[in-house]
Amino acid sequence: MRPGRTDRGIIGKGPANSYGWVNLTPGLPLVCPPVPHGDVLGVIWHLSDVHICDAESPARLEYLDRFSDPDSPYAHALGDVGTYRPQEILTVQVAATMVETVNDNARGPTTDRVADVVLLTGDLIDNAQENELQWYQTIVQGGEVAPVSGDGIRSSWVGSPHIQWDDRYWHPDGPSLGQARDRLTRVHGFPEIPGLVDAARAPVHSPGLRLPWISVYGNHDGLLQGTVAPTSELQSLAVGGERVTGLPPGMDPMEITWAIAKHGPARYIHTDQSPRMAVAADGNRRLITGREFATATGAQATFFAMDVAELRIICLNTVNPYGGWEGSLDHPQFAWLDRELQSTDRPVVIASHHPSFTLTNDYVPAGSPSRVLRDEVLDLLLDSDQVVLWLAGHVHHHSLTRHARNGHAFLEITTASLIDWPQQGSMIEILRVKEDFGSHVVVVSTAVDHQAPVMPNLTNLHDHRNLAAVSRLLSANDYHQYGVPKAESAGGALNGWWSVASR
């Protein structure tokens, strides 16, 4: 093994202008102490929260997001609603660029060993739709994706120049005839990028991952907007020809909490009186089941285990099928996890969409069995000497937690999303280091940007990497966070290595 350095530069934010808008800058190299020499147990490319999004779907709830805008009187009470992002039309371009990044950077930066697997920990699609799942499959397997639904000629995305004008959405093509500039451009300094909406619908070719991959089930893979359990009524909304555009007359905006609930019950809040606009119907927007997701991603169930290199990877389904965007397990899966831990002598990596601190969703309908939450899961994992690492996503930022009890410890790492800033993945290298007093496991983590240009060339919207660069720039300018003190999540904090104690 060559001397260890995780000195890959990380793209950062430049100074804000008078609107609060920032451009991006190449990052300074981040260097960690030399990594101890040891036997490589496995190298994992970790990606999470790809959110392949059919942004034109009428099953989405973009109109709710304005109630968390900085000028909304409901912003404090509702928090971050998160149902609309200006970059949501560019998820296919980002995903294809990250596939190219993985293929071009297949070797671990400190071990120089080719990665054994690409682990994608959930929210791989955005709204549990069949067409989104097809796009995801094509991206990881290789082929051409045309991120279009409904009308094949004109986009029905909320920021499209072809549909009803709404000041609260970003319109990259500029204002419609007779309209003032939209609020994001006028107040928050968003640019005009004529032609972007149509360019975002152009076919994108993905080379496909050259490494084996594993897909883990997340809440957006099984629930509408990651929160609401599909029903026949919502199925009709998804494939139908009408988009809800606002709250029904007289509804208290605090009713929005039902549609964005952390814990169930959760439901869409539209009624027969809700304002609507016509869009093109599309049967490919059909809502999928968990079994369909598993089958399409090469698994026989939504939870499973497999050996990878010298590791045992145990993939959990932490989605509460009854609703709510936080996670939990059911009892049959928990019993299966116990058996899996007892049946292997390999070092174990747990993979799930939800990290432990979000396994809080205990909602079940009356008469249904209870759910298994954080403390029970951690107790079980800490009782197993084999567990060395837990990889998750869901929270859209990098984090690291060390869990320890009675001489046994394991690390829990979350990796950032590919839809929100900083749009990074992580390379995880796992080593067994032998010392005079015994052996211990070392985990090395390196954050990696997708290899789109730092700043986009807006004269070339035909290049999907330039569109991925637009997406990253937009993600760095979350106007909901303007003026809000927040720790920078550039990924550098997880460029390092940590020792895992064992009994």
ChimeraX attribute file (.defattr): number of C-alpha atoms within 10 A of each C-alpha:
attribute: neighborCount
match mode: 1-to-1
recipient: residues
	/A:1	13
	/A:2	11
	/A:3	13
	/A:4	21
	/A:5	19
	/A:6	24
	/A:7	17
	/A:8	18
	/A:9	16
	/A:10	20
	/A:11	23
	/A:12	20
	/A:13	18
	/A:14	12
	/A:15	11
	/A:16	12
	/A:17	11
	/A:18	10
	/A:19	15
	/A:20	17
	/A:21	21
	/A:22	19
	/A:23	16
	/A:24	18
	/A:25	14
	/A:26	14
	/A:27	15
	/A:28	13
	/A:29	13
	/A:30	16
	/A:31	15
	/A:32	17
	/A:33	11
	/A:34	14
	/A:35	21
	/A:36	17
	/A:37	17
	/A:38	18
	/A:39	15
	/A:40	18
	/A:41	19
	/A:42	24
	/A:43	28
	/A:44	23
	/A:45	26
	/A:46	30
	/A:47	29
	/A:48	33
	/A:49	29
	/A:50	25
	/A:51	26
	/A:52	33
	/A:53	26
	/A:54	30
	/A:55	28
	/A:56	24
	/A:57	28
	/A:58	31
	/A:59	25
	/A:60	22
	/A:61	23
	/A:62	22
	/A:63	17
	/A:64	21
	/A:65	21
	/A:66	20
	/A:67	21
	/A:68	20
	/A:69	19
	/A:70	16
	/A:71	10
	/A:72	12
	/A:73	11
	/A:74	15
	/A:75	17
	/A:76	12
	/A:77	12
	/A:78	18
	/A:79	14
	/A:80	16
	/A:81	21
	/A:82	15
	/A:83	17
	/A:84	17
	/A:85	19
	/A:86	20
	/A:87	20
	/A:88	23
	/A:89	24
	/A:90	27
	/A:91	25
	/A:92	31
	/A:93	31
	/A:94	29
	/A:95	26
	/A:96	28
	/A:97	26
	/A:98	28
	/A:99	25
	/A:100	20
	/A:101	18
	/A:102	25
	/A:103	15
	/A:104	11
	/A:105	15
	/A:106	21
	/A:107	19
	/A:108	23
	/A:109	22
	/A:110	23
	/A:111	24
	/A:112	15
	/A:113	15
	/A:114	16
	/A:115	22
	/A:116	21
	/A:117	20
	/A:118	22
	/A:119	22
	/A:120	26
	/A:121	29
	/A:122	30
	/A:123	28
	/A:124	30
	/A:125	29
	/A:126	28
	/A:127	32
	/A:128	32
	/A:129	29
	/A:130	21
	/A:131	24
	/A:132	28
	/A:133	26
	/A:134	16
	/A:135	21
	/A:136	24
	/A:137	18
	/A:138	18
	/A:139	26
	/A:140	20
	/A:141	16
	/A:142	17
	/A:143	15
	/A:144	15
	/A:145	21
	/A:146	14
	/A:147	23
	/A:148	23
	/A:149	25
	/A:150	22
	/A:151	13
	/A:152	11
	/A:153	10
	/A:154	17
	/A:155	23
	/A:156	25
	/A:157	23
	/A:158	25
	/A:159	26
	/A:160	23
	/A:161	22
	/A:162	13
	/A:163	16
	/A:164	13
	/A:165	17
	/A:166	18
	/A:167	16
	/A:168	17
	/A:169	22
	/A:170	24
	/A:171	29
	/A:172	21
	/A:173	17
	/A:174	20
	/A:175	19
	/A:176	17
	/A:177	8
	/A:178	6
	/A:179	11
	/A:180	12
	/A:181	16
	/A:182	22
	/A:183	16
	/A:184	19
	/A:185	21
	/A:186	14
	/A:187	13
	/A:188	19
	/A:189	17
	/A:190	22
	/A:191	16
	/A:192	15
	/A:193	15
	/A:194	16
	/A:195	16
	/A:196	20
	/A:197	23
	/A:198	16
	/A:199	17
	/A:200	24
	/A:201	21
	/A:202	17
	/A:203	17
	/A:204	21
	/A:205	18
	/A:206	23
	/A:207	18
	/A:208	19
	/A:209	20
	/A:210	17
	/A:211	16
	/A:212	13
	/A:213	18
	/A:214	18
	/A:215	25
	/A:216	27
	/A:217	29
	/A:218	33
	/A:219	32
	/A:220	25
	/A:221	30
	/A:222	30
	/A:223	28
	/A:224	28
	/A:225	25
	/A:226	26
	/A:227	30
	/A:228	28
	/A:229	22
	/A:230	20
	/A:231	12
	/A:232	9
	/A:233	8
	/A:234	19
	/A:235	18
	/A:236	18
	/A:237	20
	/A:238	26
	/A:239	22
	/A:240	21
	/A:241	17
	/A:242	19
	/A:243	23
	/A:244	21
	/A:245	20
	/A:246	15
	/A:247	20
	/A:248	17
	/A:249	10
	/A:250	7
	/A:251	13
	/A:252	9
	/A:253	13
	/A:254	11
	/A:255	13
	/A:256	21
	/A:257	18
	/A:258	18
	/A:259	24
	/A:260	26
	/A:261	20
	/A:262	20
	/A:263	20
	/A:264	24
	/A:265	18
	/A:266	21
	/A:267	21
	/A:268	19
	/A:269	15
	/A:270	18
	/A:271	12
	/A:272	7
	/A:273	12
	/A:274	15
	/A:275	15
	/A:276	17
	/A:277	12
	/A:278	14
	/A:279	19
	/A:280	19
	/A:281	19
	/A:282	17
	/A:283	15
	/A:284	15
	/A:285	27
	/A:286	19
	/A:287	27
	/A:288	20
	/A:289	15
	/A:290	19
	/A:291	14
	/A:292	17
	/A:293	23
	/A:294	17
	/A:295	12
	/A:296	15
	/A:297	21
	/A:298	12
	/A:299	17
	/A:300	13
	/A:301	16
	/A:302	21
	/A:303	19
	/A:304	18
	/A:305	17
	/A:306	11
	/A:307	14
	/A:308	16
	/A:309	16
	/A:310	15
	/A:311	21
	/A:312	22
	/A:313	24
	/A:314	20
	/A:315	25
	/A:316	25
	/A:317	24
	/A:318	29
	/A:319	31
	/A:320	28
	/A:321	22
	/A:322	20
	/A:323	29
	/A:324	28
	/A:325	30
	/A:326	26
	/A:327	32
	/A:328	28
	/A:329	24
	/A:330	18
	/A:331	13
	/A:332	9
	/A:333	16
	/A:334	18
	/A:335	10
	/A:336	13
	/A:337	22
	/A:338	15
	/A:339	11
	/A:340	15
	/A:341	21
	/A:342	12
	/A:343	9
	/A:344	13
	/A:345	11
	/A:346	17
	/A:347	21
	/A:348	25
	/A:349	24
	/A:350	19
	/A:351	31
	/A:352	30
	/A:353	31
	/A:354	29
	/A:355	24
	/A:356	21
	/A:357	13
	/A:358	18
	/A:359	23
	/A:360	20
	/A:361	26
	/A:362	19
	/A:363	22
	/A:364	17
	/A:365	10
	/A:366	7
	/A:367	6
	/A:368	8
	/A:369	11
	/A:370	15
	/A:371	18
	/A:372	21
	/A:373	20
	/A:374	17
	/A:375	13
	/A:376	12
	/A:377	17
	/A:378	14
	/A:379	11
	/A:380	14
	/A:381	24
	/A:382	19
	/A:383	15
	/A:384	15
	/A:385	20
	/A:386	23
	/A:387	26
	/A:388	28
	/A:389	23
	/A:390	24
	/A:391	27
	/A:392	29
	/A:393	27
	/A:394	25
	/A:395	18
	/A:396	21
	/A:397	21
	/A:398	23
	/A:399	18
	/A:400	16
	/A:401	14
	/A:402	14
	/A:403	16
	/A:404	15
	/A:405	13
	/A:406	9
	/A:407	11
	/A:408	19
	/A:409	23
	/A:410	27
	/A:411	21
	/A:412	19
	/A:413	22
	/A:414	28
	/A:415	29
	/A:416	29
	/A:417	25
	/A:418	29
	/A:419	27
	/A:420	24
	/A:421	22
	/A:422	28
	/A:423	32
	/A:424	28
	/A:425	27
	/A:426	24
	/A:427	25
	/A:428	22
	/A:429	26
	/A:430	27
	/A:431	21
	/A:432	20
	/A:433	16
	/A:434	14
	/A:435	9
	/A:436	5
	/A:437	6
	/A:438	9
	/A:439	15
	/A:440	17
	/A:441	22
	/A:442	24
	/A:443	22
	/A:444	26
	/A:445	27
	/A:446	27
	/A:447	26
	/A:448	26
	/A:449	21
	/A:450	25
	/A:451	18
	/A:452	23
	/A:453	17
	/A:454	21
	/A:455	16
	/A:456	20
	/A:457	14
	/A:458	16
	/A:459	11
	/A:460	12
	/A:461	21
	/A:462	16
	/A:463	17
	/A:464	25
	/A:465	25
	/A:466	23
	/A:467	29
	/A:468	32
	/A:469	25
	/A:470	26
	/A:471	27
	/A:472	29
	/A:473	24
	/A:474	23
	/A:475	20
	/A:476	20
	/A:477	22
	/A:478	16
	/A:479	21
	/A:480	19
	/A:481	14
	/A:482	15
	/A:483	9
	/A:484	9
	/A:485	7
	/A:486	8
	/A:487	6
	/A:488	13
	/A:489	15
	/A:490	21
	/A:491	25
	/A:492	26
	/A:493	15
	/A:494	21
	/A:495	21
	/A:496	21
	/A:497	21
	/A:498	17
	/A:499	20
	/A:500	22
	/A:501	18
	/A:502	19
	/A:503	12
